[in-house]
Amino acid sequence: MDPELLVALAGFAFVMSISPGPGNFILLASGVNFGFLRSVPIVLGISFGFLSMVLAIGLGLGPLIQAYPAISIVLKVLCAVYVLWLAVKIARSSPAANAADDRPDRPISFVQASLFQLVNPKAWAVALIVTVSYTTPADYVASLIAMIAVFAVVNLPTISLWALFGVGLRRLLSDPAKVRIVNVVMALLLVASMAPVVLDVPLFG
């Protein structure tokens, strides 16, 4: 990959990864409630789900979705249902219980985090943009693989910062009642962050 294109891709990946969004709000809430180590599967799941989309679109799924708008509608419906489910789960979360607790709350799993990305219209749109913009026709497959590798290297540590920020926020919230308020706020932000995409913005122009 051309060095200038590589720098541009790394910058794009950083901006897309660090900016507020539904996946990052989930990580923030998980950091508050469960700490960083228990949030690692979510970090990996969110990144894996997105990179899987990039690979799928790069191998030909993008034109298929563009050709059949009904797929976009199905994705939006699935996204709305899944986001609402996650929002309820976050709103009802409480700080991780101690080892003696027989019924500790659990963060969402790697699979659940991956599936969230797979029904996220915003993530699909970004995956299409990055695939079209940062691959080269002359060596398409090699550039696609290089692009995914660069995005992974940038994305994983960057989105991890949101979980770490949640851990720092948790230390300031010694009162469980305050943590519950933060969880409700995170749940509302999650829904709000996806509402424009689901309701108004076309998935692929």
N, C-alpha and C positions, 0 to 999 in steps of 0.2 A: 504494500500500500504506500502511495506517495506520502512523504513526510508532512506536507502541508495538509493533505486530506486527513491524515492521522491526527494531527493537532486539532483540526476542526471537529473531527468525530469525538475526540476526548472531551473537548469543550461542550459539545452538544450533549454528550452522555452525562457530564457532570451537572449541567443546568437541569436536564430532565430528571435526574436522580435526586437532586437536593431540593428541588422546588416542592412546595406543599402539594399533596395529592392524597387520594384515598389510601393507597398502600402505605404512605408515610404516616398518615394519621393512625392507621392500625398499629404500626411499629411504635409510635409514640405512646399509645395507650398500653401496649404490651410491656414496654419498658417501665411504665408507671406501676403496673400491676404485678409483673412477674420477674422484673430484672432483666439484665442483658442476656445471660446464658440461655434462659428459657425462651428468649425471643429469637435466638439464632435460627431455629427451623423456619420461622416466619420470614426472616431476611433471605434465607436460601430459597424458600418457596416463591416469594415475590420475584426474585431475580430469575429463577428458573422458569417460572411461568411466562415472564416477558420475553426472555431469550428464546424460549420455545416458539413463541409467536413470530419473532423475527425470522427464525429458521423456516417455519412453515410458510410464511409470506414469501420469503426469498426463494422457496422451492416451488412457488406457483399458487399458493392459496389466495394471495391478494387479488389477482384478476378474477378469480372465481367469486369472491365476495362482492367485488364491484359489479360483476355481471348479474348477480342475483341479490337484489336489495332485500329480499325477504330474510336473508341470513342476518343482515344488520338489525332487522326488527326483532328477530329471535334473540340475538345477543343482548339487545337493550332490555328486553323483558327479563331474561335470565339475570342480567346485571342488577336490575332494580330489585328483584326478589332476593338475590344473594347479598346485596349491600344492606338491605333492610334487616336481613337475618344477622349479619355481622354487627350492624349498629346496635341491635337489641342485645347481642352477646356482650359487646363492649360496655354498654350502659349498665348491664347487670353484673359486671365484673366487680370483684373486690380484691384488695391486695392479697398477694400469695400467702396462703396460710402457713403456719409453722409445721414442722415435721410431725408433730403430735396430732395434727388435725386429720380426721378420717375422711374429710370431704373437701380437699383443696380445689379451688378453681383452677382451670387449665387454659393456657393460651390456645389459639387456633393452631392447627397442625401444619406441617410442611405441605401436605396435599391440599388442605383447605386454602392456604395462602396461594398456592399455584393455581388452583381453580378460580380463585378470585380474579387473578390477572387474565385468565382465559375468557372470562365473561365481562371484562372491562373494556367498553368501547373506546375510551380515551387511550388505553394502552395499545389497542389494535391500531388506532390512528397513528400513534407515535411510531409503532413498529413499521407501518407502511412507509412513513416519511423517511425513517432512517434507512430502510432497505433501498428505496428509490434513490436517495441522495448520496449514499456513501458506498455504493458498489460500482465497479467498473466493468463494462461489457466485455472488455478484452480478456479479463481473467475473473469472470463472475464468481465462480464457486470459491476460489481462493480469497477474493475480496470479501465475500459474504462471511466466510469463516473468520477472517481477520477482524471484520467489523464486530462480530459476536464476541470474540475474545476481548477486544478493546472495551466493549460495553460492559462485559462481565467484570473486568479489572477495575473499571471506574465505578460501576454501579454498586457492587457489593459493599465496599467500605463506606461509600457515600450514604446509602440508605441506612447503614448501621448507625450512623450518627443520630438518626431520629430515635432509635431505641435507646442509645446512650443518653440523649437529651431527656427521654422519659425517665431513665434511672435517676438522673440528677434532679428532675422535678419531683420524683418520688421522695427523695430525701428531705425535700422542703415541705412535704405533706404528711406530717406525723399523724394527723387526725383522719381516721378512715372516712369520716363524713366528707372531708374535703376531697379525698380521692374519688369518692363516688360522684361528686359534683364534676370533677375533671373528666371522669369517664362519660358522663352524660354529655358534656360539652364536646368531647372527642367523637362520640356517636353522632351528634348533630352535625359536626363539621364533616364527617365521613359522608353522610347523606347529602349535605349541601354541596360538597365537592363533586358529586356525581350527578346531581339533579340537572344541571345545564346540559351535560353530555347526553343523558338518557332522554330528556324531554325535548330539547330544542336543536342540538347540534347534530347534523348528519354525520354518520360514522365515516364515510369516505366521500366528502364533498358532493 
